[in-house]
């Protein structure tokens, strides 16, 4: 549920709680009854109708009461009866009255308070009362009225009218205007709240998007900070944090690049010296010379990968993207990495083009192919596919190896991260291969993810923008 919806619901619930609280206070503190609100606009109509019924009954006489009451009830779509003050039947109706109706019929007017000039207690003695029954019919209206036969003194009685619901009575006014008024009031309340809600939710959405970008390593965040409240202060703080992180990461990558660059010359000299030493060394020392050469080669590979990693990260903002034929590039990478041995197959439309930087895309695909051969080559075929999906180009490198633990799928793109459980140090590598892939892909404006295949294998997916139309 959206935040603005939650706030609106809380506001409406608050209004409802206030209304219910006011009703409860009026009910228990001042003896207010819900029927009073319904009766006020309809009471005069009900009393006039009861006078009409009394007049008709008096004119018909006791022998015509039943037929007269039945006729009036049929004309107005009501079930009608007249009962005595103790609930005993006088005219019309069969069967016992509902308990709720019988209790209201037996109520007596409160005694008169001579000092204050009014009746004591709640106004239970009103001539008109409403009752909601738990049985059928559910809605009842009662009118206290005298009834006589013209010969004997009139006796106290109650005219009862019943309907399936309150909408079945013809006495109540049309509540449609009241409903429209209520809806209008709620709409005006929503309009009053809307600017505040829209401002808050837009700011929160911007903050969420900015933090997501920061989590993905994108530090070019520039939140608007025109608000003069806590959200505005938070936007300023996030902007400042993003700038500090950008400087820190940029400085770190530049530092690594500088170190790698400075190490290149000493490592090259060591390689040259070890080659001369191999030619002039005593045969008994050759195994040690070979070991030194292997270590120097490892150092050289580390320096080269550091240079590639920092170069992609530092130049990502200035990379110029051009159309690159995916099929041709992948075929060239497969030939260079497999020496034509057929370990990797490609399923790519030759006409497929992607917006990228050719050098970075080549390095990314080459690293993925190299990793797949190194860790999953003997397990089965390695396949590279590419297809256009929703305006993007998805390039996938799939193998049949052991895959990765689920908790490592996000971490493998971090620099110097190694998954020792399935890809040990004895298999080679310095933990920068997939980090270089991520840097190269992001430098081309793309995104890289990986997932385990079913039943076995690993799939790495790179997504780039498609060709410009």
N, C-alpha and C positions, 0 to 999 in steps of 0.2 A: 504494500500500500504506500502511495506517495506521501511525502511529508505534508504537503498542502492539504491533502484529503484528511489526514489525521488531525491537523490543527482545526479544520472546519468541523469535523465530527466532535472534537473536544468542545468547541465553542457552542455547537448546537446542544450537546449533552449538558453543558453548563446552564444554558437557558432553560432546558427541560427540568433540571434539578431545582433551579430557582422557582419555576412555576409550581412544581410538585411540592416544594417546601412551603410556598405561600398558601397553597390549597390545604395542606395538612395543618398549618398554623391556624387558618381561618376555621377549619373543621373542629379541631380539638380545643382551641382557645376561645373561639367566639360562637361555636355551635353552627357554623355554616354548613349547609347541605348542598351537594352537587345539583340536586333537583331545582334549587332556587335559580341557578343560572339558566336552566332550560325552561323553567316556568315563566320567568319574567316576560319574555316576548310572546308567550302563548296563553298565559293565564286568563286574560280577558276573553279570548276566543273560547276557551274551555268553559268558563262561567256562562257565557252567552249560550253555548250549546246546552249546558245543563239546565238553564232556564227554559230553553225550548223543549227539552225532554219533559221537564216538570209540567209545563203548560199542556203538552200533548197528552201526558198521562192523566192530568186532572180533567181534561176535556173528554177523554175516552171512558173514564170511570174504571173501577176495579175489574169489571168483566172484560175490558178491552186492553188492559195493561200488557199482557203477554204479546198480543198481536202488534200493538203499537211499538213496543220496545224492539221486537223482531224486525219490523219494517224500518225503523230508524237505523238499526245496526246494519241492515242490508244496504241501505242507501249510502252509508258512509264507510262500508267495508270494515266494521268493527264488531267484536263480540261484546254484548252489553248485558248487564244485570244490575239489579238494585238489591242491596242487602241491608239488614238492620244494623244497629250500632254494635251488636255483639257478633256480627258476621252471619246471622241467620238469613236465609234467602227469603226475599219478598216477591221479586219479579224476575223471570228469565234465568237462564243458566242451569246447568246440571253438574253435579259433582262438587267435591270440596274445593274451597279456595286454596291457592298456594299459601304456605305458612307466612311468607314475607308480606303478602297482601292482607291476610287476616290480621297480622299484628298491627299494620298501619290502620286498618279499619277500627280496631278496638282502642286506638289511642284517644286520649281525652285532652281537651285544651288545658293548658297550664292555668293554675289559679291566678287571680288578679292581684297584683301588688298595689295596695291602696296608697302606700307612701310614695311610690315612684310613678304611679299612674300607668303601669304597664303590666303585662303578664309575666310571671316568673318562668325561668327556664327557657329551653330552646323552643322555637316556634313550631311545635308539633301540631298545633291546632289550626293550621292553615286550611281553608276550605278545599283547596286543590292539593293533591299529593301525587308523586310519581313513585312507582315501585318496579324494580328489575327483578323478575322471578327467575329461579333456577330451572323451572319447568317450562312447559309450553301451554299457552303463549308466554313470551318472555317479557313483553312490555305492557305495563298497566298504568292507567290513569284513574284516579279516584276523585270524586267531588262530594263533599259532605252537603246534604240538602234535605229539607223536610219533604215528606210524602204523606198525602192524606187521600181519603176516599170521598171527601165532601160531606160526610156525616159525622165522623169521629175527628177529634183533634189530630193534626198532623204529628207523625212520629219521626224521630231522628233516623236518617238512613244515609247510605252512600251509593252514589251512582258509579259503577265500575265499568270501564271500557278497556278492552284488551286487543292487542295486535301482535303479529309475529315480531316486529321490531319497531323502534321509535319512528322510523321513516314511514310506517303505515298509518300514522295519525294525520288527519288533515289540519290540525290546529297549529302545528309548528310552522314558523316562517321558512322560506328557502334559505338553507345554510350555505348555498354556493358562494354568495358574496363574502361570507365570513371565511370560507376556505381560501378564496382568492386573496383576501386580505392577509390571512396567515402566511400563504405562500409568498405574497409580495413582501411581507415583513422579513421572512427568512431570506428572500432574495436580496433585499436591501442590506441585511446584515452580512450576507456573503460578499456583496459588493464593497461594503465598508472594510471587510477583512482582506479582500483580494489584493490590494496594492502591497500591504504588509507581507502577506503570504508569498506573493510573487517575488518580492524583493529578497525575502529570506531564502526561498527555495532556489532562486537563480544563483545567489551567492554560495549556498551550500553545494549546488551542482558544480559551480566553477571550482570550488575548493576540492571537491572529490576528484574532478578531472585533473586538477593540478597535482594532487598527491599521487594519483595513478601514474601520471607522466614521470614524476620524480622516482616512483618505485621502478619504472622501466628504464631509468637512467637518462631520461630526457630532461635536461635542466634549463631549457630555454622557456621558462614559465614566466608569464607576465600577467598577474591578476590585477583587475581594476580595483583600486582602493579608494573610491570616492565615497564610501559609506563612512559615517562618523559614529560608529558603534563598535561593539566587540568583533563583529564579523569583518569590519574594515581593518581593525588592528590585526586580526588573524591573517588577512590577505597580505598586509604589509610584511608580517613576520614570515609568511611562506615565500614571498618574493625574495626577501633577504636571505632566507635559508637556501633557496634555489641558487641564488647568485654565489653564495659561499660554497655550496657543493660543486657548482660548475667550476669555480676557480680551483678548488681542491682536486677534483678529478682531472681537470686539464693539466694542473701542475704535476700531479702524480704521473700521468701518461708522458708528459714532456720529460720528467725526471727519468722514467724508465727508458724513453727513447734516447736521451743523452747518454745514459750509462751503456745502453746497447751499442750506440755509435762509437763511444770511446773504447769499448771492449773489442770492437771489430778488428782494429789494427793489431793489438797484442795477440789475439787468437789466430789471426792470419800468419803472424810471425812464428807462433808456436807450431802451427801446421807445417810451415816451411822448414823450420828447424828440425822437427821430428822426421820429416822426409829425408833430410841430409843425414840425421843420426841413424836412420834405418840402413842407409847405404854403407856407413863406416863403422857401425857397431859390431862388436864381437858376436858371433852366432849365439853364444850362450845368453846374451842380453836381449836378443831379438824378441822373445815373448814379452819382456817388460816394455820394450819400445812400442810393440803393437798395442799393449794396454794403454800406454800414454796417448798414442794416436787415436784410440777409440774415445778416450775421455775428452781429448781436444775436439774431436768431431762432434761429440755430444754438446760441448760448450758452444761450438760454432752453430749447431742447430738451434740451441736455446737463444743465442744472440740474434739469429736471423728471424726467429719467430717473435721475439720481443720487438724487433724493428717493425715487422709486419703488423703486429697488434697495435703498437703506438701510432704508426702511420695512419692506419684506418681510423682510429679514434680521433686523432688530432685534425685530420683533413675531412671529416664527415660533413662539415658545414659548407665546404667549398667544392665538393665533388660535383662534376657536371655529368648529368645522366643523359645517355644517348640510347637509341634503339640497338639492341643486341640480339642476334639470332641465337636462340637457346640451343637448338639442335646442333648447329655447327660447333658452338663452344663446348657442349658436353662431349661430343665425339672427340674433340681434340684433347680434352682432359682425360677421357678414358684411354686413349692411345698412349699418352705420356705416363699415366700412372700404372698401367698394366702391361706396357710394352707389347701390345697386340696379343696378349695371351687369352683374351675372351672371358675374363672373370666377371666383367660388368657388362650388362646390356642396357640399352636406352630405348624407351618407347616415347618418342617426341615427334610432334608434327614439325616437319622442316620449315614451315612458314611461320611458326610461332616466334614472336618477338617480345622482348621485355625491356622496360626502361631501367637501365643500370649502368654501372661503370665496368667495362669489360675486364679490367685487371682484377678488381675486387671480386666480381662474380666468378671469375676463373679460379681465384685463390679459394673462395668459399666452397665451390663444388669440388675442387681438388682435395681439400682437407677432409671433406665428408667421404669422398671415395677412398682416400688413404686410410681413414679410420675404419671404414667398413671392411676393407681388405685385411687390415691388421687384426681386428678383433672378431670378425665374423666370416672371413674369407672361406675357411674350410667347411662352414656349416651349410652352405647352399648358395643359390644365385643371389647376386646383388643387382638391383634394378633401379634405374633412374627414369622417372616419368615427369612430364610437364604438361599442364593443360590450363586453359583459361576458365576462370570461375568468377562470376559476378564482377567483371571488370578488372580482375587481378589475374596474375599468372602464378600458379603454384608449382614449384619444382620440388619433387620428393625423391629422396635417396633411401631405399629400403633394403634391409639385409635380413638374413635368417639366423642371426646369432642369438646369444642369451638375453639380449635386451638389457634394461637397467632397472634397479629398484625404483618403485614409484616415487619415493621421497627424493630421488636423485635426478628426476627428469628436468627440474628447473635449475638445479645447481650445476649441471655439467657445462653450462655456458659461462661459468665464472672462471676468471683467470687462475691457473695453477690448481684447479680442482681435479681430483682423481677419484675414481670409483674403484677402490682397491678390491672390493669383493669379486668383481667380475672382470676388471681390467687392471691387472697388476702392473707394478713397475718393471717387471721383467719383460713386458711386451713393448717397452720403449715409450717415447713421448715425454713431454715435460708439462702437460696439462694446459697447453695454450691453443691446441688445435681448434676446439669448438669455440673458445673465446674469440679467436681470430675470425671464425665463421660469423659469429654474431656481430663483431665490429664491422666486417665487410658488408654484411647484409644491411645493417642499420645505416651505414654510410651511403648505401644505395636507396635509402628510404623504405626498406623492407622490414620484415619481421620473421624471425625463425623460431620454431617450436619443435619438440620431439615427443613421440609417444611410442609405447610398446605395441607391437603387432600381435595379433591373435592367430595361431597359438604361440608362435615364437617370433622373435625378430624385433628390430628397431626401425622406426621411420622418422626421418628428419625432414621437416617441411619448411621451405623458404617461400615467402609471398612477396611479390613485387607488383608495382603498378604496371598495367598493360600498356601497349603502344598508344600514343596520342592519336586521336582520330582527326 
